[in-house]
Each structure stands twice: as C-alpha cells, then as structure tokens.
Amino acid sequence: MNSLGTFAQALGVAYAAGINLYATVGIIGLATRLGWIGPLPGSLGVMSSTWIITLAFGLYLFEFLATLIPGIASAWDTLHSVIRPPAAAALAAATAWHGSAIVVVGAALLGGSLGAATHTTKLGLRYAMDTSPEPVTNGVSNTVELGYVTAFVLLMWQHPYLTLLAGLIVLVSLIFTVRLIWRVLKRVFSGRWEPSRGFLQEARGTIANPPPSMRAEDDD
C-alpha cells in the first residue's frame, strides 16, 4: 500500500487503541494469524505472536470484568488516560515505521491526538453511565464497544480511507452526544430539570410566587 494508505491505517489503529488498547492489539494479531488481514505494515508484525495475542486478550478479559462494576469502571478508564493515548501514538508510529521520517512523526503526533480524542469521549460516556448503580449498562457498553472495534479494525485493512472517515463522523457525533448527556445530568442533579409537556400531561414544576387567586384557593 502507498504511503497515504499506510498513514490512514496508522491513524485507524490509533483511533481504535484510544477506545480499547487491549482489544485492538488482540484483534489485529488474531486476524493476522487467521489470514483475515495482512500483511501488517511497519513493525506491527509482532502482534501476530501467540504471546502477544494471549497477553492482549487476557488483559482485555480482566478489563471487561472489572468495568462491569460501576465506580471501578470509571477508575479503570481514568487510569488508562495515561496509557491509551501514548500507546495509540506508538502503534501509529509502528504502523508507518517503514515510511519516510515525515510520515512516521506525523502518524505519531496525529495518532496520539486521535487516540486521546477517542479515549476522552469514551471516558465521558463511562462517567455518565456510572451514575446508574447497575452493571447491565456497562456490560452492554462493553459488548457494543468490542463489536465496534472489531469491525473498525477489520475494515481498516480493506478500505482505510472510508473506514477512517466513518470513524471520525462517529467520533464527532459521540462528542456532541456526550455534551448533551452531561447537560441533562447537570440539570437533573441541580434540581432544575422538569419533564417536557407530553400527551395529556401538564408540565410539572413549583411556582415560586403563586398569584393571589391560587393562594386564596389554597386557604379555602
């Protein structure tokens, strides 16, 4: 593949690593061993090692189980704020390693930034979900996340440009979704949220200064 295609693959790997580092490494390695993708560009060939695949999926399984517990999930992803972005930059550089120095450095810089963006967006969603003290939401989220990362990584090797573009559109949509969720949660927790007027339902709220007629009715 040409340098531009390799660059797009490098950013795609960083994008996925920002969401889930261990799943990304394990899926790339396993897919290469099974012949679904490949050959891997740059220095990524090491991912097809049995030891790397086993370690990656072992860490992912531990992460999956740990993040089923509200509170622990947020703490885990907060800790990975210092792990995923640098790892995303390193994987992007490794993907473009056999390219020119400009491509390698550019992949590392943009890959680290993209990994930070996907990780931060996921972290915002995780904090929002952890306001609900039950493991079902986190379990569903983990399953959807694994499916998304798997599909993204496999498609990246077949259609790098379209896959990266689609991923960026999803990322921007999620950023706006997270902002909206947190605005609603802030209003709920501050006591300033009122349900919208629905069918055959009046909006409920407290009137700070009721008119004299209403006070007279209450006195009666």
DODORO-868750 format. One record per residue (C-alpha): x, y, z; residue in three letters. Coordinates in steps of 0.1 Angstrom, whole numbers, padded with zeros to 4 digits, always signed. Layout:
<lumlos>
XYZALA...
</lumlos>
This chain:
<lumlos>
+0000+0000+0000MET+0012+0036-0007ASN+0024+0060+0020SER-0010+0077+0022LEU-0028+0044+0027GLY-0004+0034+0054THR-0008+0067+0071PHE-0046+0062+0071ALA-0041+0027+0086GLN-0018+0042+0113ALA-0044+0067+0123LEU-0071+0040+0123GLY-0050+0018+0146VAL-0045+0048+0169ALA-0083+0056+0168TYR-0092+0020+0179ALA-0065+0019+0205ALA-0079+0050+0221GLY-0112+0032+0226ILE-0097-0001+0238ASN-0060-0008+0236LEU-0060-0045+0245TYR-0089-0054+0222ALA-0072-0036+0193THR-0039-0054+0197VAL-0056-0088+0203GLY-0079-0085+0173ILE-0052-0073+0149ILE-0029-0102+0160GLY-0056-0128+0158LEU-0070-0116+0125ALA-0035-0117+0110THR-0030-0153+0123ARG-0063-0163+0107LEU-0054-0146+0074GLY-0083-0121+0076TRP-0060-0091+0073ILE-0024-0086+0063GLY+0004-0083+0058PRO+0008-0059+0086LEU+0026-0027+0078PRO+0056-0014+0096GLY+0066-0031+0128SER+0031-0044+0136LEU+0041-0079+0126GLY+0049-0087+0162VAL+0012-0086+0170MET+0007-0119+0154SER+0029-0135+0181SER+0010-0161+0202THR+0024-0145+0233TRP+0012-0110+0223ILE-0023-0123+0214ILE-0027-0142+0246THR-0015-0113+0267LEU-0037-0088+0249ALA-0069-0109+0253PHE-0060-0118+0289GLY-0058-0081+0297LEU-0090-0074+0278TYR-0109-0101+0297LEU-0097-0086+0330PHE-0108-0052+0318GLU-0142-0064+0307PHE-0149-0080+0340LEU-0135-0050+0360ALA-0156-0024+0341THR-0188-0043+0349LEU-0186-0027+0384ILE-0199+0009+0385PRO-0172+0032+0400GLY-0145+0007+0392ILE-0152+0012+0355ALA-0147+0050+0358SER-0115+0045+0379ALA-0101+0020+0353TRP-0107+0043+0323ASP-0093+0073+0343THR-0062+0053+0349LEU-0059+0045+0312HIS-0058+0082+0304SER-0020+0079+0308VAL-0018+0046+0289ILE-0041+0047+0258ARG-0030+0080+0241PRO+0007+0072+0243PRO+0001+0037+0232ALA-0020+0049+0203ALA+0009+0072+0192ALA+0034+0043+0195ALA+0011+0020+0175LEU+0006+0047+0148ALA+0044+0052+0145ALA+0050+0014+0144ALA+0024+0011+0116THR+0042+0038+0095ALA+0077+0028+0105TRP+0089+0018+0070HIS+0077+0051+0055GLY+0096+0084+0054SER+0105+0102+0086ALA+0078+0128+0080ILE+0051+0101+0077VAL+0063+0084+0109VAL+0064+0115+0130VAL+0031+0128+0116GLY+0015+0094+0123ALA+0028+0095+0159ALA+0016+0131+0165LEU-0018+0127+0149LEU-0023+0092+0162GLY-0016+0103+0197GLY-0041+0131+0194SER-0067+0109+0178LEU-0062+0083+0205GLY-0067+0109+0232ALA-0099+0121+0215ALA-0115+0087+0213THR-0104+0078+0248HIS-0117+0111+0263THR-0150+0107+0246THR-0153+0071+0259LYS-0143+0084+0294LEU-0171+0109+0293GLY-0196+0082+0284LEU-0183+0060+0311ARG-0187+0086+0338TYR-0223+0092+0326ALA-0231+0055+0327MET-0217+0051+0362ASP-0243+0074+0376THR-0266+0044+0373SER-0256+0018+0400PRO-0261-0013+0380GLU-0238-0035+0358PRO-0262-0040+0329VAL-0254-0007+0312THR-0217-0013+0314ASN-0220-0048+0301GLY-0240-0037+0271VAL-0215-0009+0265SER-0185-0032+0267ASN-0201-0056+0242THR-0210-0028+0217VAL-0175-0014+0221GLU-0159-0048+0213LEU-0181-0052+0182GLY-0173-0017+0170TYR-0135-0020+0175VAL-0136-0054+0157THR-0155-0041+0127ALA-0134-0010+0125PHE-0101-0028+0126VAL-0111-0054+0100LEU-0125-0028+0077LEU-0095-0006+0081MET-0073-0030+0062TRP-0097-0032+0033GLN-0110+0003+0030HIS-0087+0026+0051PRO-0099+0060+0038TYR-0137+0053+0040LEU-0133+0035+0074THR-0113+0063+0089LEU-0138+0089+0076LEU-0167+0069+0090ALA-0149+0066+0123GLY-0143+0104+0125LEU-0180+0110+0118ILE-0190+0086+0146VAL-0165+0103+0169LEU-0179+0138+0163VAL-0214+0125+0168SER-0204+0109+0201LEU-0187+0141+0213ILE-0220+0161+0208PHE-0240+0132+0224THR-0217+0132+0255VAL-0221+0170+0258ARG-0259+0167+0256LEU-0260+0138+0282ILE-0239+0158+0307TRP-0260+0189+0302ARG-0291+0169+0311VAL-0275+0152+0340LEU-0263+0185+0354LYS-0298+0199+0353ARG-0312+0168+0369VAL-0287+0168+0398PHE-0291+0205+0403SER-0329+0202+0406GLY-0335+0224+0376ARG-0349+0197+0353TRP-0386+0195+0345GLU-0402+0168+0323PRO-0413+0182+0290SER-0450+0186+0283ARG-0463+0154+0268GLY-0496+0140+0256PHE-0524+0146+0281LEU-0497+0157+0306GLN-0491+0191+0321GLU-0455+0201+0328ALA-0448+0197+0365ARG-0430+0224+0385GLY-0430+0245+0415THR-0443+0281+0413ILE-0422+0303+0434ALA-0447+0332+0437ASN-0483+0319+0430PRO-0509+0346+0421PRO-0533+0358+0448PRO-0562+0337+0434SER-0543+0305+0438MET-0533+0314+0474ARG-0569+0321+0482ALA-0580+0287+0468GLU-0553+0270+0490ASP-0566+0288+0521ASP-0601+0276+0514ASP
</lumlos>
